Amino acid sequence: MEALGRLDAIPGVARQTAEILVAEIGVNMSRFPSTAHLASWAAMCPGNNESTGKRKSGRTRRGSPWLGAALVEAARAAQGTKGTYLGAQYRRLKARQGGKRAAVAVGHSILIGADHILGGLQASSISASITGSKPPAAANTAWLSVSAGSVTPSSSPQL
């Protein structure tokens, strides 16, 4: 399946993690209006509890245990990669917030990247079925530069 191959290019995401991602969120990304909606549905975004300027607990809510565990496991695998955005993000956040929060934040980034990859995959499949030809790479994945197994941001994602 083409979706599994594309997801496998993200650092930390192996075949089994890609299968869990596809099984839990599906390949049809049109049901999520934005990447923020997907992250909220998957419970991979922090809460926002602030009162009179004081920040209180920002716990994530309980979502799918399989999806959350797979994303955190992929984030832990990505922490050891050198020269990748996800590895650098993990190390940067771990120094300030600790390893567990950094793993959830990197898992969130992996989920957003998967949404862009799968959304671009669907857009290319739809336009291919309409035109009868294979289109060039989708514009949704423009912020991910995938080369030699590394994912680096080329510009900020559109949320």
VOVOMI-205335 format. One record per residue (C-alpha): x, y, z; residue in three letters. Coordinates in pm, whole numbers, plus 50000, padded with zeros to 5 digits. Example, Ala and Ser with C-alpha at 12.3 -4.5 7.8 and 13.67 -1.06 7.14 Angstrom:
<pts>
512304955050780ALA513674989450714SER
</pts>
This chain:
<pts>
500005000050000MET501365034049900GLU500315050950227ALA502425027350438LEU505475033550223GLY505125071150254ARG504585070250629LEU507615047650666ASP509805076450544ALA509185096150865ILE512025090751116PRO510915067951399GLY507945054151206VAL508465017751111ALA506094994950922ARG504114984851232GLN503655020951345THR502545030750994ALA500005002351000GLU498655014251336ILE498375049951205LEU496445038850898VAL494235015551104ALA493375042051363GLU492985073851155ILE492355058750813GLY493545071150478VAL490675095350413ASN491785128350569MET488805147950435SER486825140350752ARG489195162650950PHE488805199550855PRO492365207350966SER495435191751121THR494455207551453ALA491155188451443HIS493025155851382LEU495415162451672ALA492475170551899SER490595139251790TRP493685118051856ALA494145135452195ALA497715144652106MET497425181752179CYS497875197852520PRO495015212952712GLY494845250152776ASN493905259353132ASN494795294753233GLU493255316753496SER494235353053566THR497435348953368GLY498575318153561LYS499095287153351ARG497695256053511LYS497735219653406SER497915213753031GLY497275176353037ARG496295158252722THR493015139852738ARG492685102352702ARG492315091952340GLY492995059752157SER495545040452363PRO496965023152055TRP497425055051855LEU498925074352147GLY501295046252237ALA502385041951875ALA503075079251833LEU505035081752157VAL506995050452064GLU507795065551725ALA508885097651897ALA511205077952125ARG512665060751819ALA513115094251644ALA515035108451939GLN518145089251842GLY518215100651482THR520895125751399LYS520395153551149GLY516595151851154THR514085177651265TYR512225153551494LEU515395142751674GLY516465178751726ALA512975188151844GLN512995160152100TYR516405169652238ARG515485206652253ARG512215200352436LEU513665173852668LYS516125198952807ALA513335222852904ARG510295201152975GLN511475165653034GLY511435133952828GLY507765124652856LYS506435158452748ARG508995159752469ALA507865125552346ALA504225136752334VAL505205168752148ALA507245149251891VAL504375124151859GLY502125153851781HIS504575165051510SER504625129851364ILE500815129551357LEU500735163251178ILE503295150650927GLY501265119050870ALA498175140450809ASP500015160650547HIS501385129350381ILE498045111050378LEU496135142350277GLY498495147449984GLY498175110849897LEU494405113649880GLN494545145749677ALA496865129449426SER494675098149410SER491515118549350ILE493075140249081SER494595109248920ALA491185092948901SER489665124648750ILE492385131848495THR493495096048437GLY497145105248487SER499505106148781LYS499975141748913PRO503195155749061PRO503765155349439ALA500945171249636ALA501265206349776ALA500175195250126ASN503525178550187THR505575209150084ALA506625216550441TRP508175181950474LEU511425176050293SER511845138450287VAL515285127950174SER517395098150273ALA515015088850552GLY514955122750723SER512125147450760VAL512975184150794THR510635213950779PRO511165236450480SER508615261950600SER506025263750875SER502975241250833PRO499595256650763GLN497335249351059LEU
</pts>
